[in-house]
Amino acid sequence: MRYVTTRPFATLALALALGLACAQVDAPVSVEVAWPSNACAAEADGPERDPSSDWRPRLLDQVGPTPPAQLFMPVEGARVAEVYPSYGDPRSGGRVHIGIDIMAERGTPVRPAAPGYVLRTTDSARGGSSVTLVGDGGVRYFYTHFDALPEGLEAGRFVDLDTVIGYVGNTGNAAATAPHLHFEVHVPGQGEAWCGWTPVDPLPLLSDRQALGG
């Protein structure tokens, strides 16, 4: 499966602005996502590789070509309007925050913002316990600082909107902070590599899960 980029990120920026303007504190937020076109010209053969490599992961050929129309709040009971917009904030070592932090009590269930396949589960000094999913359109979703992961969650497993993929915690470099989910969304970039990771602000893309009736 190959993708060709035909337009820049202007459409996404406009959709994000409209989404922010329409958000209401006292009503479930529902946002229609307009994604940029993606490109991925690398071949699908070869083993799974690190995202910084030039290999396209096989799971990209198991997802659909069209990104989801909506993303849903991943943390049980949380509301979009209650999340602080921290994307782009400065971090130590000259880094910037390329996700959002959704505060919740330790052990709160986390479910996918969109269906997809588990690309990997990891445990690192920075992120602690983490889960990376790849969904339709090649969009990648990174969830981290989990207190624990459910049994049986492993690479290659398909997860839907109702599947619990972890429980809120503060593992990794978040040990000194209150429990929260760090959530990132990445879209495929351009070039001959398997697209790498191009982060976008998740907050304006999210709809309240209450809009699903759940």
NORMO-V851407 format. One line per field, one symbol per residue. ss: DSSP state (H for helix, E for strand, C for the rest). A space follows every 10 residues. Layout:
ss: ???
This chain:
ss: CCECCCCCCH HHHHHHHHHH HHCCCCCCCC CCCCCCCCCE CCCCCCCCCC CCCCCCCHHH HCCCCCCCCC EECCECCCCH HHCCCCCCCE CHHHCECCCE EEECCCCCEE ECCCCEEEEE EEEECCCEEE EEEECHHHCE EEEEEECECC CCCCCCCEEC CCCEEEECEC CHHHCCCCCE EEEEEEECCC CCCCCCCEEE CCHHHEECHH HHCC
